[in-house]
């Protein structure tokens, strides 16, 4: 380096240090976690499922159990702690979708049975997330989809609910030969943006 360049650089060095120090202080003051998270983290998602048949014991809504973590990143779920609650670790708008495998096995008495499925956040029902499936045959199987876009905050708990007019109508796991199991519930979620 020549002497002229060194003198010019030395003149601006304190100013550069001051600007960098101020930028660091402002970042700490305003806590730019969302910017850091966007720049430095991977996608936030979960796919959970269940390998057990679940039949309601009453017509009151009950939480569905999920015991398998098929894929997960940035979402809290430990089936050793809770099989029903998904823990949100990062604020954001999330897309939720649940696909229960509904099954009924009972004598053909001609009665129709219906089951409802919806989401809760912190044990409060999510508006407009409820779907209904009714069966009247003796042996029926079907999948119904419920989905929602929900703003969630770190610390929130998401659950999927079931209610049924007949204890014989619930969600069931099927095990076809030489094929993957059909889980009683498949639940997928991913963050689609900030709130």
C-alpha positions in Angstrom: 0.0 0.0 0.0 1.2 3.5 -0.7 1.4 6.2 2.0 -1.4 8.3 0.6 -3.9 5.4 0.7 -2.8 4.5 4.3 -3.4 8.1 5.4 -6.8 8.3 3.8 -7.9 4.9 5.2 -6.6 5.9 8.7 -8.8 9.0 8.6 -12.0 7.0 7.9 -11.2 4.1 10.2 -12.8 5.6 13.4 -15.9 6.5 11.4 -16.2 3.0 10.0 -15.8 1.5 13.5 -18.4 3.9 14.9 -21.0 3.0 12.1 -20.5 -0.7 12.7 -20.8 -0.3 16.5 -24.0 1.8 16.1 -25.5 -0.8 13.6 -24.8 -3.6 16.2 -26.4 -1.5 19.0 -29.5 -0.8 16.9 -29.8 -4.5 15.9 -29.7 -5.5 19.6 -32.1 -2.7 20.6 -34.7 -3.7 18.1 -34.0 -7.4 18.2 -34.0 -8.3 14.5 -34.7 -12.0 15.2 -37.0 -12.4 12.2 -34.4 -11.1 9.8 -31.7 -13.3 11.3 -34.1 -16.3 11.2 -35.0 -15.8 7.6 -31.4 -15.4 6.6 -30.0 -18.3 8.6 -32.5 -21.0 9.3 -34.1 -23.9 7.4 -37.7 -24.3 6.7 -40.2 -24.8 9.5 -42.5 -27.8 9.1 -43.8 -31.0 10.5 -45.5 -34.2 9.3 -46.9 -36.4 12.1 -49.1 -39.5 12.0 -50.5 -42.2 14.1 -50.3 -46.0 13.9 -53.2 -46.7 16.3 -57.0 -46.9 15.8 -58.8 -44.2 17.8 -62.5 -44.4 18.6 -64.2 -41.7 20.7 -65.7 -42.7 24.0 -68.4 -40.0 23.9 -69.9 -37.4 21.5 -67.8 -34.7 23.1 -64.7 -33.5 21.1 -61.5 -35.2 22.0 -57.9 -34.7 20.9 -56.5 -37.1 18.3 -53.2 -38.8 19.1 -50.2 -38.8 16.9 -47.2 -41.0 17.8 -45.0 -40.9 14.7 -42.7 -38.0 13.6 -42.4 -38.6 9.9 -40.6 -35.3 9.3 -40.0 -32.3 11.5 -37.9 -29.1 11.7 -38.4 -26.0 13.9 -41.6 -27.4 15.5 -41.9 -29.0 18.9 -43.4 -32.5 19.2 -42.3 -35.3 21.5 -44.7 -38.2 21.7 -43.1 -39.3 25.0 -44.4 -36.0 26.5 -47.7 -35.6 24.7 -49.2 -37.4 21.7 -51.8 -34.7 21.1 -50.1 -31.3 21.3 -47.9 -29.7 18.7 -45.7 -26.9 20.1 -45.0 -23.8 18.0 -41.4 -22.6 18.4 -41.4 -19.7 16.0 -44.0 -16.9 15.3 -45.6 -17.0 11.9 -48.5 -17.8 9.6 -48.9 -21.5 9.3 -50.7 -23.8 6.9 -52.3 -26.7 8.7 -53.8 -29.8 7.1 -55.1 -33.0 8.7 -56.3 -36.1 6.9 -58.0 -38.6 9.2 -58.7 -42.1 7.9 -62.3 -42.5 9.1 -63.7 -46.0 9.6 -66.9 -47.6 10.8 -67.6 -51.2 11.6 -71.0 -52.1 13.1 -74.1 -54.1 12.4 -76.2 -52.7 9.5 -78.9 -51.0 11.7 -79.7 -48.3 9.1 -78.5 -45.5 11.3 -76.3 -42.7 10.1 -73.3 -41.7 12.2 -71.3 -38.5 11.7 -67.9 -37.4 12.8 -66.4 -33.9 12.9 -62.8 -32.8 12.8 -61.3 -29.4 13.6 -58.2 -27.7 14.9 -57.6 -26.0 18.3 -55.0 -23.5 19.3 -54.4 -23.4 23.1 -57.6 -25.5 23.5 -59.7 -22.9 21.6 -61.4 -24.0 18.4 -60.1 -22.5 15.2 -62.9 -20.7 13.4 -64.1 -22.3 10.1 -61.8 -25.3 10.4 -64.5 -27.9 11.1 -65.4 -30.6 8.6 -68.1 -33.4 8.8 -68.2 -36.9 7.4 -71.3 -39.1 7.7 -71.7 -42.8 7.1 -74.7 -45.0 6.9 -73.4 -48.3 5.7 -72.2 -51.2 8.0 -68.6 -51.1 6.8 -67.3 -47.8 5.5 -63.9 -46.1 5.1 -63.1 -42.7 3.9 -60.6 -39.8 4.3 -61.7 -36.3 5.1 -59.5 -33.2 4.9 -59.5 -30.2 7.1 -57.2 -27.3 6.5 -56.6 -23.8 7.7 -54.1 -20.9 7.6 -53.5 -19.7 11.2 -51.3 -17.0 12.7 -49.4 -18.7 15.6 -47.0 -17.5 18.2 -44.1 -19.2 19.9 -45.5 -21.1 22.9 -48.9 -21.9 21.2 -50.1 -25.5 21.1 -52.0 -26.9 18.1 -54.2 -30.0 18.3 -56.6 -31.9 16.0 -60.1 -32.7 17.5 -62.6 -35.4 16.7 -66.2 -35.8 17.8 -68.5 -38.6 16.7 -72.2 -39.3 17.1 -71.4 -43.0 17.4 -68.5 -44.6 19.3 -68.1 -47.1 16.5 -67.2 -44.3 14.0 -63.7 -43.1 14.5 -60.3 -43.1 12.9 -58.4 -46.3 12.2 -55.1 -47.6 11.1 -55.1 -50.1 8.2 -52.3 -52.5 7.4 -52.6 -53.7 3.8 -50.2 -56.5 2.9 -47.0 -55.5 1.2 -47.8 -51.8 1.4 -47.1 -49.0 3.9 -49.6 -48.7 6.7 -52.6 -46.3 6.3 -52.2 -44.1 9.4 -55.3 -43.2 11.4 -54.3 -39.5 11.0 -51.7 -37.7 8.9 -51.1 -34.1 10.0 -48.9 -31.7 8.1 -48.0 -28.1 8.8 -45.5 -25.5 7.6 -44.8 -21.9 8.1 -45.8 -19.8 5.1 -44.7 -16.3 6.3 -44.4 -13.8 9.1 -47.2 -12.2 11.1 
